[in-house]
Structure formats: structure tokens, C-alpha cells
């Protein structure tokens, strides 16, 4: 675990109104990852019928013991996840009428990155909801401390609906009607190549444990977090999923640390501890996948969007199931086209930093 692996040619998108510099930090090596390998191909076509739009605890009787309650992030202003909010959407009429929940991440004081299917309920690639019927809910110091409605919804132009016909491009940006309160964390988007990263996952969705599955309903005021390992990727659907094209999708499996062989989906025999390994569930859609350096700085690299079970449909939230989302590296230009320069809102430059070398926590031999 002492080897160091540089991540080269990293490009960071800084949305925090200032030049964001990253010191060189030590990388973490996973001895279980194939030496010199890259994440395997996630073949969406083979599981397309089982994919479900979508933090699970481990075994309640495992070691260390775990439960959904132990995964809850407190609604404080000091939490590093304090900026992650829930998204409430209301479809007032029609066949999709109802109230829906998702998760979103601030990337500027006025902009929230989430999944497109959070606002496209009927799966046709267009928002079904007027911006005024979408609220971003913060839990910044208390439950539902702030509710801010959207002024505009921008869906990625290549998105044609969830799994219709692919799971790629499932991104949307909400433009808020008023800025986030002062002090709320704004997260930095990192456009970096996919690798065996430790992913920190955060969301407001269904929870439970790996044995019983989903047992806890989503909540607009209760967010949870956990870890998983990026193990698989897929390519640009507009390029016929050519392996030479951009990586647009990432995936991870939910392994039982006490029985990895039976719960491994991608052939990477690795699991975090029982109280760390996690899976996403309904309501976590749109939530962040972060990588972090050894100083605890969080970098937004993915948006969680889907889950599937190799055995059952819909997924039940048990060990052996899979989650994943949209890898942001190739989407930075689109994000840039939607999010104005911060000088629109405050003094300061909005810039792309091309760093020769950025050292992040990664798991690769």
C-alpha cells in the first residue's frame, strides 16, 4: 500500500470563484486491482432490461456492525457534505403525476448538477416539470433549512431518456432562482480519466443493508454516504461505444466483505469494510461520486444514476448488485457552456486548470 501512482494530464474545472490549486498528495494502491490494467467494460446492452434508475449499509451482523442509521450524515453546517441537497419535483397532472425525489450537487452558487431523469419522469429526454415545480432542498444546519426553486432546467442535448436506448448522457443542470446561502459548500468538478478510484457516494435515497435489501424510504432531509470502488466503464453511445471514444459511464458492485467471491460482479476481488462499502438506491439519482486527496478535498467526478441486479428486477439493494452513473470527464465542455463565469455573480475568474500532475487517491497497481 506504499506505492505511488500519478494521475497525469488532469484537468480541473474550478467553480469556487478562485484559482484552485492542488498539492501533490500520495496515492493509495489497491493490491487486488490488476497490475497495469484499466477498469473493465460495463456492457450495458447485456443488462439493459434490468437497469433501474437510482446508500446501503453492510451486514447488520457483520464486523464492524452497520445499519442505515450509522450512515447518516448530520445536518450541520460543518459537514463536508453540507452542500449536497435533495431535489423535489412535482408533476401536477398527467400519467406521471406525483412528487419525486432526487439528489443534487452545487457547482456554483446558482447551479446544481443532477441526473436528467430526475426531471424527465416519462423518459422521453425532455423535462416534464416546469422549473417552478422543482425545489433544491438544503439541510444546512437543520432539516430542510432552505428551499430554493429552479429558474431553469438544462438537460444534456444527447440525453434521450433513461435507458432509451442507453444510460449515457443522463445529466441536467438546475439554475436556481436565488443563490445558495453564504457558506454552503460549492464542489469542484474534476475532468479526469477513469481509473480504480475510491468513490465517495452521497445521496437522499432508499437505504437498508446488504442482507435485507432496501428497508428505509428516501427522505428529503436525511442523506447518507459510503464508499465503493470504480471497477467498470463504458464508452460514448454516439460513437457506437467504440473503446477509443470518451468514457461516459462508470459502475461498481456491492460486495460483502465477508464473502467477496460470491458477491463480486466485475472480477475485482475487493471490498471495503462492512461499515464502508455501499450501494445507491432510488432517490440517490443525481447524487455525487467524489474522489478525494489525502487532505480530504473532494472532487466531483461522477453523477450516480442507475442500479441493476444480476438476479432480480427491480434491484433489491442486496449484496452482489451493481450501481453506477455518468463519468464527468468528457462533459466538462457542456457544463462550461451552461454555467456562466462566476464573474456574472461575483468578482473573480472562472478558469480551467491544466495541471501537469495531480495525485489523488486511486486504487491501481
N, C-alpha and C positions, 0 to 999 in steps of 0.2 A: 504493500500500500504506500510505498515511499516514492515510486517512480513519478516523474512529472511529464505531462503531455501538453504541449502548447496548442491552442486553437488559433490558427493563423487567419489572416485576412478577414477579421471580424469587422462588421460594420454596425455601429450602434446608432439608433435613432434616439436623440435626446429630446424629450418632451417636457423638461423641467425648467425651461427658460434660462438655462445657463450652460456653459461649456462643461460637459460631464466627462471627467477623466477617470480611468480605471487603473489602479496599480496592478502590477504583475503579482498574481497570487498563485499559491500552489494548487495543482490539480489533484483530484482523487482518482485512483486507479482501481478498477474492479477486476480482480484476478479471474473472475468467472467469464468475462467477456472474451470473445475470440480475438486472438492476437492479430493486430493489423486489420481487423475487419470493420465493416460498417453495418449499421442496423439492417436486418433482413427486409425483404419485400413484403409489405402488407397487401395481399391480393384481395382488393375489395370485391372483385367480381365473384369470388368463391363464397363470399358470406353476405352478399348484398341483400338477400331475402331476410337475413337475421339481424341486420343492423338496426339499432333503435336510437332515436335522438335522446341524448342525456346531458359524503366521502365515506366510504365504507370503513368500518373498524375491522380488526382482525378477529381471531378466535376469542370469544369471551372467556374461555377456559384455558387459553394459551399462556405463554410466558414471553414477555410481561402480559398481564391481563389487559383487556381492552374492551371498549364499549363506545357507542356513538357519543356519549356524554364526555368522554375523555378526549374526543377530537374537536370539541367546540372551541372556537377562538373567541375570547371575551370581547364584548362590545366596548372597548376602551379607545381613547384617542392615541394611546401609545403603542398599540398593536401594529406590527409591520404590515398587517393585512387590513388596517383600518379603512383604507380606501376602497376595498372590494365591496361592492354593493349588490343588492338584489334588484331584479328588474320585474316590475309588474306590468303586464299588458292586458288590456281589456278589449275583447271583441264584442261589441254590444249586440250584434244580431247576426243572423245567418246560420248556416250549418256548423260553423266553428265557434259560435257564441260561447263566451266564457271568460274566465280570468286565468291567466297563465303566469308562471314564474320562470325566471332565468337568472343568470349571474353576469356581471359586467365589471370591467376594469378601467379606471380613469387613465387616459393617456394625455390629457391636457385638462385644464380647469373646466372646459366646456364639452369634452368629448369622451365617450365611453365606448370601448371596444367590446363587442359581444359576438354571439353567433347569429347568423342571418335567420335561422329557423326559429329564433326566439320571437321574431316579429313577422315571420311568414308561416302562419299556422297551417294553411291549407297546402303548402308545399309546391306552390307554382312559381316561386322565385321572386315574388313581389310582396312588399309589406301589406298585411291585411288590416293594419291598425293605423289610425290617424296618430300623428305624433303626440297630440294632447292626451291620448289614451295610453301612453307609455310613461311610467314613472321610474326613475332611478332612486332607490331607497338606500340611504346610508344608515349605518349603525355606529355612528361616530360619537362614542361616549355614553350612548344609551340605545335601547331598541328603537328602531325607526326614528332616529334623531332628525333626519332630513328627508323630504320627498321632493324631488325636482322633476318636473315633466320635461319631455323631449320637445324640441322645437323643429327638429328634422331627423329623418331616418335615411341613411345611405347604405344600401346593400351592394356588395361587390358585384360588378357587372357580369361576371361569369357564373354567378350562382343561379341555378335554375330550379331550386327546391331541394329539400333534404333527400339524398339518395335518389335524385331524379335528374339524370340517371346515376350520378356519382356523389360521393360525400365531400368532394373538393369545394373550395371557394366559399365555404359556409361562414362568412364574416359580414358583420354590419357595424356601423358606427352611429351612435346616437349623438346628436348635437343638443345640448341641454338648453333650456330656456333661460337659465341663470347659472352663474358659475358655482363651482363647488365651494364650500366654506373654506376659509383660510385654515391652513394646517393639515387638510386632508391629503394623504399621500397621492402623488401622481407617479405612475410607473413608467419606466423606460423600456421601450420596445427594442429588442436586440435582434437584428437580422443576421443570424449566424448559421453555419452549416449544421445539419442534424448529426448527432452522434449519440453515444451511450451516456446520456446525461441523467443525473439525478433531477427529477422533475418534482417541484413542489406544487401541489394541486389545491385549489381553494374553491369552495362553492357553497350554495344555499340549498342543494338538492336533497334527494332521498338519502337516507342512511340506514345503517343496520350493522351486520357483521358478516364475515365470510362464510359462516356456518349456516345461519338462519336466513341470510339474504337481507333484502330491504324490509325493514320493520318500522322505520321512522319517516314520517311525512316531511316533505320540504317545508321550509319556513322562510318568510321574508326577513326575519330578524336573527336567524341562527345560521352562522357559517361555520364550516369545518375545514380542516386541512389535513394533508397527509402526503406521503411520498410514493412515487413509482419510478421505474427505470424506462427510459425511451428504448424500445427494443426493435421497432419495425417502422418502416416508412413506405410511402407510395408517391407517385410522380404526378406530373401535370396531366390532367384529363384532356385538356385541349390539345395536347401533344400525343395523344394516344397512350399515355402512361409510359412513354419512352424513358428507359433508365438514364438517358442522357439529359432529360429535361429537369426542370426545377422540382424539388421535393415540396409537396404541398400537404401531405398527411403524415401524422405520426401515430403510433399505437404502443400500448403497454398491456401486460397481462397482470392479473391479480393473483399472486402466488401465496400459498400457505407456507410460511417459513418453516413449519414443522413437517411439511410434505411437499417439497418443491417439485419433485418428479411428477407427481400426479396432477399438479395444477399449473404446469408450465405449458404455455401455448406456442412460444416462439423459439424454443430450443436454447434459451439463455437461462442456465440453472442458477438463478439469483433471486433472492427476495430480501427485502428489508425486514427488520424485526417485526414481530407481531403487532406492536403498537405504532408502527410507522407505515407499513405497506397499505395502500388504499386503492379504491376504485371509485369512479364517478357514478352518479345516478341522475335520474330525471330532476331537473331544476339546477343542476350544475352546468348545464349547457351555457356557453358563453363565458365561463369562468377561466381564470388564468392558469397556464402552466409556466412556472418560473424556473430559471436556473439561478444559482447564487454563487457568489465568490466566498472565500473563506472569512471575509469580513461581514457576511450576512446581507450584502447588497443584492437586491432582487432584480432580475432582468426578465421581462415578459417575452417569451419565445414562442408560445403557442396558445391557442384558444380551444378549450375542451368542447367537443361537440357530439360524440357518439359512443355507444357501447354495443357489445353483442356477446352472446353466449354460444359456444360451440355445441351446446346440448339443447337448450330451450329457447323459445321465443315467446314473449319478450324476455330479455335478460332478467335474472332474479337477484343479482347482486351478490353472487356467491363466488368462492374461490374458483379459479380456473377461467373466469370470464375476462373480457377484454374491454378496454376503453381507449379513447384517443381523441384527436382533434386536428386542427389546422396549424401547420408549421408556418411561422410568420416570415421567414427569411425572404421569400420571393414576393411577399405582399407589401413590403415597406414602401415601394413607389406608390402603390394605391393609397396606403394610409397617408402618405405625404400629400397626395392630391386632394384628400378630403379635409385634413386637419390644417387650418391656416397657420401661418407662422405665429409664434407666441407674441410677436410684437403687435399683433392685432389686439391683444388683450393687455399686454404689459410690456415694459421695456425689456430688451434682451434679445439675443439672437436665437434663431431656430436653425440648427445645423446638423449635418450628418458627419459623424466622426469615422474616419477610416483608420483604424489602429493597426499597426504592423503586427502586433501580437496581443491577444487578450487571453489571460489564463483564467479559466472558470473551472468549477467543479465538474468533472466529467468522469465517466467510468469506461476506460478503454485501456487495453494492454498494449 
